[in-house]
């Protein structure tokens, strides 16, 4: 049977169609056109397989649904935890092709700088890192695409760009970023930065006055329990003052760290971790004596300032990292970024990429000769 190409706009003479179609052999040429169409539809229905029309519900079963058939979310709304069925579906979705998925989760108190750190990574990748970098729109919500470009505008110094505010506790953001290095010998990476509200980290701290407290939101535990490659960033802001009635910042980090320990023990795995001492420009400006006393070493500084968290964090594994994280100089008038500093974003992304590729660096590393020449010129750090 010869089928008509649905994309072919050329009109085939009706008589020719009738003569060349086996399905129309029992139709009289003089039969009215509308009756002939109904007959064809009936015969095609009888000869076809069990065809069912496409629906949104059915599209969830397939990993590569055509873009035109997808219904895009406005945001990742999490007023309530995932149901058991939704949690199971989410796990199955994450575990599909899990070895090629790389997630980075950021934990910390509200206003500790998590969103800005993600923004600095995106800006570094887009403007400084050699290769092709873009947001995967097929996996993004409207809110994520808007925030992605809002962050770019803020870091690019676009006048009248919207200010970056704290992440709404009623939602979270996933930035699905595709990175293809300029050097074809280096592997590409699909990396997802998860920007969760600080209140979601605080939820891990048990409070008798909050029945939902004492556990992480299960959209986060689904990622942690899945088989995707997951890295964790704990964000601590030395400049934040613990207000009366609020959960102390170090207790938030300790609570999250404890929940992570239970998951690691039950799943028999260990997540690569980094402690980011955010807004390091303020640390240098207001606490330089402690920085110098600890030899400019972020690990030693953390052990002095927040020992109840840092002791467990660094004793867990010698591979756990720390960094004084800054992204440039800001105006004293507002959060206007005056000058971007790529050093810390470069170090953080390098660590994330190497953890995900078994030690392959995303950049061309200096040779011993390069290091010697830099030292000779007084440029070594």
Residue, then its C-alpha position, 0 to 999 in steps of 0.5 A: x500500500x502506498x501511503x501519502x507523505x503527510x508533509x507533501x503539500x502537492x495535491x495528487x489527482x483524486x483519480x490517481x489516488x483511487x487507482x493506486x490505493x489498495x485500501x480503496x479498491x472497494x470504493x466506487x468512483x462515483x461515490x460522494x467524496x465525504x462518504x469515500x473519506x469515511x470509508x477510508x478512515x474505517x478501513x485504516x482503523x481496521x487494518x491499523x495496530x492498536x493506535x492511541x492518540x498522544x496525551x500528556x500522561x502518555x508522554x511521561x513514559x517516554x524520555x524523548x517526547x517531541x518538543x511540540x508535544x510537551x507541556x512546559x512547567x511554569x515553575x517547580x512548585x513544592x508546596x507539598x512533598x512528592x507522594x510515594x508514586x511521584x517519588x518513585x517516578x522521579x527516582x526512575x527518571x533520574x536513574x535513566x542514563x544516570x551515569x551521564x547526569x551530574x547534579x550539584x546541590x547547594x545547602x545553606x541558610x537563606x541569604x548565604x549566597x547560594x544563588x549568586x555562587x551559581x550565577x558566578x559559575x554560569x557567568x564563568x562558563x559562558x564567558x571564560x571557559x573554552x567550549x560551548x555552554x547553553x541552558x537545555x530548554x527542553x528540561x527547564x521551566x519558565x522560571x528557570x529560563x527567566x532566572x538564568x538570563x536574569x543572572x547573566x544580565x546581572x553579571x554582565x552589568x546590564x543596566x536596569x537588570x532585575x536584582x537577585x532575590x532570595x529563592x522562593x521557599x515554594x519552589x526550587x530551580x534546576x539549571x540543566x547546563x550542557x557543556x562541550x569543551x573546545x578540546x574534543x579530547x575532553x568529555x562533554x558534561x550535562x551538569x545540573x545546578x540545583x538552587x534550593x531555598x535556604x528554608x529547605x536546608x533549615x527544614x533539616x533541623x528538628x523543631x518541635x514547633x514545625x511538624x515538617x522539620x527534621x528531614x530534607x524535602x524529598x525532592x532533594x532526597x530523591x536526587x541523593x538516593x538516585x544513581x546520578x553523579x552528585x556533588x554537594x556544596x555547603x555554603x557558610x556566610x561569616x557575615x550573617x548574624x544569627x538573629x533571635x528566634x532563628x536557627x543558627x547557621x552552623x546548626x543548619x549545616x550540621x543538620x543537613x550534614x547529618x541527613x547526608x550521613x544517613x543516606x550515605x550509610x544506607x546507600x553505601x556511597x560517599x558524595x564529593x563535598x566542598x565547603x564554600x566560605x561565601x562573600x570572602x571579600x567581606x571576610x578579608x575586609x572585616x576578619x583579616x586578622x583571623x585569615x592571616x592567623x590561619x595562613x590564608x587557609x580556608x580549612x584552618x579558618x573554618x576549624x577556628x570559626x565553626x569547629x562543631x561543623x568543620x571538625x566532622x566535615x574535614x574528618x569525614x574525608x581528606x578529599x573534602x574541599x574548602x575555599x574562600x569564595x569571592x566573585x569580584x568587587x561589589x558597590x558599597x551602595x548595593x549588590x552591583x558587581x563592579x568587577x568580576x573575578x573568575x578565580x574562585x568560579x574557575x576553581x570550583x568548576x574545575x573541581x566539579x568537572x574533574x570529580x565527574x570525569x575521573x580527574x580530567x581537567x576542563x582547562x589546559x593545565x600549566x606544565x612544570x616549565x610554565x609553573x617555573x616561569x610563573x614563579x620566576x616572574x613572581x606570578x605564582x600563587 
